[in-house]
Amino acid sequence: MQHDYDKILTRLTIILSKLYQGEQLKVNDLAEEFNVSKRTIQRDFKERLINFPIFYEDKQWQMQKGFKIEKNLSLEDAITLDILENFSSNLGIKFHSKTTNILNKLKNRQYSPIFTKLNMEDISTEYENMISFEDAILQQYKIKINYISRNNENIIEINPLKIVNFEGLWYLIATDSNDKLKSYYIKNITLLETTNIKFQVPKRVESILDNAISIWFDDSESFEVVMQIDNYVAKYFRNKPISNTQKTISQDDDKLTISIMATNDMEIIPIVKSWLPFIKVITPKRINEAVKQEARKFLEL
């Protein structure tokens, strides 16, 4: 049985595919094609697709100039689509299947020379919630959820702001009743209700997410972390900075010294542990001591 969220996702992807290929679409025609009401199609355009570069003119929806995809792809365009398709393979079988069907209509080849491995969790079972979260985020409606945390299970009301992925796991970023920015693991969420109560999106959210190192970020005041990295692995930190705030302080024949801004010690500790013994935190000293303590516990085991 095909669920409602499957039908919505399929309908939206087909509509977008048509628009990107330069088609001009009428609401009546789409309603007939998908066997839904005109009101449903109008909601697709005015709510679900509101952030795409589309416009309504002469009773037709169409894509803005400069965003249409030509059917005769350049090599660069084909490679870009290959990369997108391979990214989708890390999001679960259902998502990858739908993505592949769409991209194959745009590409002139079936075999891809690109391979990526992102180790993302399968979110196929969460489509219904994901679509509801996206709608609530776009419309800025509060939602009521049942959330299972490490120690308990609570019914709470939150303001959904972003759906994010850190280290392959999916989270909903939201503010709670005290306007505190928090992250909620999506697979631990049961959506109970999308309310009609509006909320304002805090201006600080985009900046915080841009500079976040991991899901351990919070909206506390940031602090500087200085690290020394052995030149044996220094190139990885130069080529792929830990965060947007990373700066090089010095470099010699033995080590690279960098600084980054963090909001929580746990943004740094897992990184240091994953690169031992080639990395050391100079300041703040408490982080270096925390890593040492965990290393001692490991050796005792």
Secondary structure, DSSP 8 states (H G I E B T S, - for coil): ---HHHHHHHHHHHHHHHHHTT--B-HHHHHHHHT--HHHHHHIIIIITTTSSEEEETTEEEE-TT----SS--HHHHHHHHHHHHHHGGG-HHHHHHHHHHHHHH-S-S-------------GGGHHHHHHHHHHHHHTEEEEEEEE-SS-EEEEEEEEEEEEEETTEEEEEEE-TT--EEEEEGGGEEEEEEEEEE----THHHHHHHH--STT--SS--EEEEEEEETTTHHHHHHS-SSTT-EEEEE-SSEEEEEEEESSGGGTHHHHHHTTTSEEEEESHHHHHHHHHHHHHHHH-
